[in-house]
């Protein structure tokens, strides 16, 4: 199971600086953009979240393309960024809290979405999202997504909560769990954007000094209330199973797994809205097997594989055609994972993106990700 990982400036990659094979690859507008796919190189080295390269869809891919897959599971987005910069890997399943770091670092090669036939079937919001598409240039192809939800024990938490405020309430001291992740700061910022509008928070990932301080102060007050900062979905599942916690920030996967085990839990997106994650397959600027990498992205974008991965991992596919297949594989799973939800549901989610100094208002006084990392360490100490 994935660990914590889980964002607009155009990065021009100079073709001459890229030490990659040229078979099937052509340059466009000064970027070494992949616009054609040649013969597979017979090998593909991936960095992926655990569960993203299951034999269920990897073995058929190898048989169909001849590209032998070697994958290394990343534990965090920070680790994935570091690994990509070694030049040993062809592609990565980057989350929104890593993708812009890779783009800014000129670690990626743009890809023409026309190479991916199923791209036309993606939900509109994931065709050109800000975390992987810059000024119309696609630095990756979206894969799966999911919301960060409020999970609670229905027998211990009454009345049923409708606000993130329960995670900051002394009423549940010692029974709260939240992800161990600097990007968790955005959840607190989102809550404050609704409960303290005077702060003027418009985007939970774009915080000036005053907004950032207020958010960090809230999380420091929360610290004594937290039973444990969870590092993996399995950690949180165990905490709810053994009764150590009764309320926490979560993903749909934990809820469905716990409900299948007959645990008395439910989840919801509170009235303040929610953050969320969306993953993207991105190709390294130093990829030694770019053709196999494109073939892989094409493969995992198809409805069947999208449905298989969604059910296997517990997330929502980007491909709208996957919904019907999900229900054939597991009755009711399409609705469970909100794959057929209205656009309003998706639009209510503030998807992860790497905090940078540039604010959406044209100023450059926002706290970047380094400041978030430092603050998170301080919060937990």
C-alpha positions, 0 to 999 in steps of 0.5 A: 500500500502506498505511503504518504505521497502524495504544483505555473511556469513553462520549463524549456528542456534543451534537446541537446542536453538530454542523453536519451535515444532518439528512436521514435522521438522528435523535437518540438519548439525547443523541447524534446517532446515525445511526438512519435513512438518507435520500436520498444527497447525491450526494457522499462524501469519504473518508480511507482506507488506500491500496488501500481505495477501489479502482475494483473496488468503488467504481465499482459503488457510485457506479453503485448509489447516485449517491454520487460518491467522493472519497478521500484516502489517509492515510499514518499513523493520526496523519495520519488523525486530523488530517485528520478533525478538519478537517471536510472528510471524511465517514468514515475507515477508522480502525485501532485505534491511532486510533479511541479518539482520535477517540471521545475527541475527540468527532469521530465520530457513533455509528451503529446497526448495524441499518442494516448488514444484513450486520452479523449475519454478522460474526465475534462478536469484531468486532461490538462490539470495544473499539476502536470500541464503548463501553458498547454504543454503536457509533462505527463498523462493523468492516471487515477485520483482520490479525495482526502476524506473525514473518517469516523467511528459511527458508534463513538462519534455522535452526532455524525460530524460534518466539519473538519473541526472535529480534528481540532477538537479537544473532545477527541483528544488522543483519538485523532489520526492524520497523515504524516505529510507536509502537504497536510498543512493544506488541509488545515489551510482549507479549514481556516479558509472557511472558518476564518475568512479574514485570513484571505486564504483563496488557495490552500497551497498558496499561503503568505507569511501571515496565512502560513503562520496561522495554519501552522499555529492551528496544527501545533494546537492539534499536536497534543490531540493526535494519537498518531500521524499515520504513514500508510493506509494500513497504519490507519486501518489498524488504528481504527480496528483496534480502537486506538482512534475514532476520527481521522483524515483518510482516503476511500480505500481505508473506509472500504477496507474497514467496512469490509471487515465489519468495522463501524465506520463511515466517511464524508467530505465535510462542509469546508470541502476537501483536498485530494490527490491525482497521480500522473505518469511522467517520463524522465528527461534521461529515459533510456527506454522512452518508447516503452514508457509511452507504450506503458502510459498508453496501456495503463490509460485503457478502460480495463487496466484503469478499472483493474487498478482502481479496484485493486488500489482503491482509487478513481480512474481518469478514464470515464470508460472504466466505470462500467468495467469496474462494476463488472469486476466488483458490483457497485465499485464505480459508485463507491469510488465516485467514478460516475460522480457529477463534475461538482464532486470533483470540483469541490476537491482542492488537488495537491500541488507543490507549494511554490513562492509564486502566488496565484495573485501574481506575487511571489511571497508565498511559502514554498515546499521547503518551508512546508517541510521545515514547518511540519518537522516543527509541528510534530516536535 
